[in-house]
Amino acid sequence: MKTTTTKTSFSLKEQWQIFKMLIAFTKGYRGQFLMSFIAMAGVSGIAAYLPVVIQQYMDNYLRMGNATLMITIRVSLFYLVLTILKSIFEYVQNYLFQMASERTVGDIRDTLFDHVIKLGMRYFDQVPNGTVVSRVTNDTETIIEFWNVFLNLFNGLFNVIAVGIAMFTLDWELALMFTAFLPIILLLVYIYQRYSTRIYSQMRESLSRLNARLSESISGINIIQAFAQEKRMMAEFDTVNQEYVVARKAMFKMDALLLMPAINLIEASALALVLFVLGRQQIIDASVEIGVIYAFTSYSKSFFHPLGQMIDSLSIFQDGIVSGSRIKEVLNYQEMAPTSLPGASAHITDGEISVRDLSFSYDGEKSVLKNINFDVKPGQTLALVGQTGSGKSSIINVLMRFYEFSHGKVMIDGHDIKEIPIEELRAKMGLVLQDSFMFYGDIANNITLHKDYNDEYIQAAAQFVKADDFIRAIDGNYHARVIEGGDAFSTGQNQLISFARTIIREPKILILDEATANIDTATEQKIQSGLDNMRRGRTTIIIAHRLSTIKDADKILVLRHGEIIESGTHDELIAAGGTYHDMYQLQTYQKDE
Ligand SMILES: Nc1ncnc2c1ncn2[C@@H]1O[C@H](COP(=O)(O)OP(=O)(O)OP(=O)(O)O)[C@@H](O)[C@H]1O
């Protein structure tokens, strides 16, 4: 399945489906949207009625010369009350609409996050982090704008209806002249829609190229600087930036030409025509009511302007559809993280592992593990060695159930691994990776991961893995701030914290995937005693490139191209004089040199 779309134009049917998906999110807030539309109808009604109040005052009183002070005050007060009422309706309309659309989009964000956090690792292998972030933030933000399109759309519609009724009531012939301009507006909508779709899609594509270039540059900044690639990156960025500027220029040109100026022109023409007709009538029979002229002059603005806003919104509609399609795509991605079988209830008690005929592939095509068989008794240590890409981490990925496997059997304590609930599996298998991720918070939170352990327990865990000394030496001790990613501490210190995080959960099985690879040999020796403490009495699987660190393992498996090619203890493998022997010789030789 394709996971990231760059598609920016959609057929009507596709647009309708995306629209339906977005509309489904309004479910809990339809009452608010409805109330907002009712308030909007009120605003349009009052706005259309206000000129009638003035028109009647002018034609019935001023023109007739019978406007008393009392009448004038009454008309003014009436006008004032209507205006205040209109403002209240406007407030209700905007407040409810914005509230409902913010809440809807809040729900979309939650739904997206809840979905993404449960997705299988394959999704994250295929989709760059920046893209996932953009789906949950930028694309949902666009949906707020998208709802505003409907605000403008209904506003325009209510206005046309209310002003239309008012105009026809006042003078149907003049009203007909105004409405005769509507087909021109429709033509404008058609032309604008045709050009804007193309121009906006070009603009969005160049913006997404710009974002991609930017995020690539920032994530690879150390490599860019180390290899003196700044000039090339600047030139490439400038090219995509210029493309974006050109696309935006095209959009401004189109907007400047087609939007408000065109609407203003139509409005002025309609008004000119009406004035011409009224002027002629005045010359012929002096029957023109001055208030009607006033009313039609105000209507020309309120009739055509909301229509202009409606056209302006059309491009945002397209943006919303594109963002909606991306949101839909994420929600439709159904390859979830592996789960246990329904009703799974097995427990891990001793930590005995047995793997039979395990084959595994990430993409369903290329096998990265072929026919893997091994057993680890409780408390034993198994080491996996082999060249880069030989499949060591893939075995861990299968054991941790990060990826689903389709061939073979993995048993823990005699239970099929799929019969063990995922929570039980993750609670009893302690994983330490090469890069220990630190969460925003303090050291204690990073050890407990917000589970309820008391302070003594936290300290005991840190002492056990030899992390206590360094933690006590820093300001704030266990409550020292940790920034996301753990940049405040050294790699070794981060690793010690992650050991404490693992050991506090008292796992039955320990998995160390190059846990000391980023640490210098001197620090590694210090950390080693912490690691030895962790391993004692626990089934342990270790991946290590430095073979000196796994000499004491009960069994060593040597992998090549996803297959086990040698298996035995360090002494047995050295005696066998095979690949392990050569690897060990090479490392010892390099060290001696
Ligand atoms: N997430 C993934 N998606 C697709 N293929 C992958 C993925 N991770 C690893 N591979 C492929 O699977 C094979 C085995 O990789 P694996 O990471 O298990 O090797 P490794 O022995 O742990 O290597 P290293 O020592 O470099 O960590 C490699 O060919 C690799 O390209």
The ligand as an ORCA input file, in Angstrom:
! r2SCAN-3c Opt
* xyz 0 1
  N      12.615     -1.826      8.839
  C      13.097     -2.511      7.808
  N      12.424     -2.575      6.656
  C      12.904     -3.286      5.614
  N      14.067     -3.952      5.643
  C      14.784     -3.910      6.767
  C      14.343     -3.189      7.905
  N      15.260     -3.325      8.889
  C      16.240     -4.106      8.369
  N      15.963     -4.449      7.112
  C      16.761     -5.323      6.249
  O      16.841     -6.576      6.886
  C      18.136     -7.111      6.796
  C      18.632     -7.460      8.183
  O      18.748     -6.274      8.920
  P      19.058     -6.269     10.478
  O      18.820     -4.906     10.967
  O      18.353     -7.377     11.144
  O      20.624     -6.560     10.469
  P      21.645     -6.531     11.646
  O      22.388     -7.802     11.578
  O      20.988     -6.215     12.929
  O      22.586     -5.346     11.187
  P      23.381     -4.280     12.063
  O      24.506     -5.009     12.689
  O      23.851     -3.309     11.035
  O      22.419     -3.709     13.031
  C      18.976     -6.063      6.080
  O      19.102     -6.468      4.740
  C      18.163     -4.801      6.157
  O      18.339     -4.049      4.989
*
